[in-house]
Amino acid sequence: MQDAKRLPALLESELAEIPGEKKSCFLLRKDVLALEEIESSKDSVRLLPHFDPFLLAHREKDHLLSAANYKRVYRNQGWISPVVLVDGAVAGVWSYKVQNKKLFVRIEPFGKLSRSVHTRVAKEAANLAAWFERELEYQIS
């Protein structure tokens, strides 16, 4: 424990102090720059899989999705659906099926998606198809 307390002094030139509500913390300076780049990007879109840790780490979930769509993501018996994440919020659910040389991806948005978001969701689906080494068949319900 003593060695851990000395760590900030040893790494002082590499650390940035980040103020918090109750307590400040430290982050590597190079990681601060990476986080700033992420925060400045618009229309961040990801297809998160079943039980993604991002969906598990919150007691309150109202910042992730509306109460009306809660049961479509957090289902019975602890089942957590794969989700479409747009700017850190759940915008829909998705599913896929591998059949022969094709990957079928189906998106079920919770509302209307902008053209920009739709394009980025399609790109995420294309990346998934490439990972599976399959041709993409893509559908938004």
C-alpha positions, 0 to 999 in steps of 0.5 A, spaced: 500 500 500 505 504 501 508 503 494 501 505 491 501 512 495 508 514 492 505 512 485 503 519 483 509 522 485 513 518 481 509 519 475 508 526 476 510 528 469 505 523 465 499 524 470 493 529 469 489 531 475 482 530 473 477 534 478 471 530 481 465 532 485 468 529 491 475 527 490 480 529 484 483 523 480 489 522 476 489 520 468 495 519 464 496 525 460 496 521 453 489 518 455 486 525 457 487 527 449 484 520 447 478 522 451 477 529 449 477 526 441 472 521 443 468 526 446 468 531 440 466 526 435 459 526 433 454 521 432 458 515 435 454 509 433 456 502 436 453 495 436 453 492 443 453 485 443 448 481 449 451 482 456 455 488 454 459 491 460 457 498 458 450 495 460 451 492 466 455 497 470 449 502 472 444 501 478 440 507 474 439 506 467 434 512 465 440 516 462 441 510 457 434 509 455 427 511 456 422 507 461 418 505 455 424 501 452 427 498 458 424 491 457 426 491 450 433 491 453 433 488 460 429 482 459 426 477 463 431 472 467 437 477 466 437 477 459 440 483 456 439 484 449 444 487 444 443 494 443 444 500 438 448 505 442 448 512 439 452 518 443 452 513 449 444 512 449 440 506 447 437 507 440 434 500 439 436 493 439 439 488 433 440 481 432 444 477 427 444 470 424 449 467 420 446 463 414 451 460 409 455 465 406 451 471 409 450 475 415 443 477 416 443 483 421 436 486 423 436 493 427 429 495 431 430 502 432 426 505 438 425 511 434 427 515 427 434 515 426 437 520 422 440 519 415 447 520 419 446 515 424 443 510 419 449 510 415 453 509 421 449 503 423 450 500 416 457 501 417 458 498 424 453 492 421 458 492 415 464 491 420 461 485 423 460 482 416 467 483 415 469 480 421 464 474 420 467 474 413 460 474 410 456 478 405 452 483 409 444 483 408 442 489 412 435 491 415 432 496 419 425 494 421 
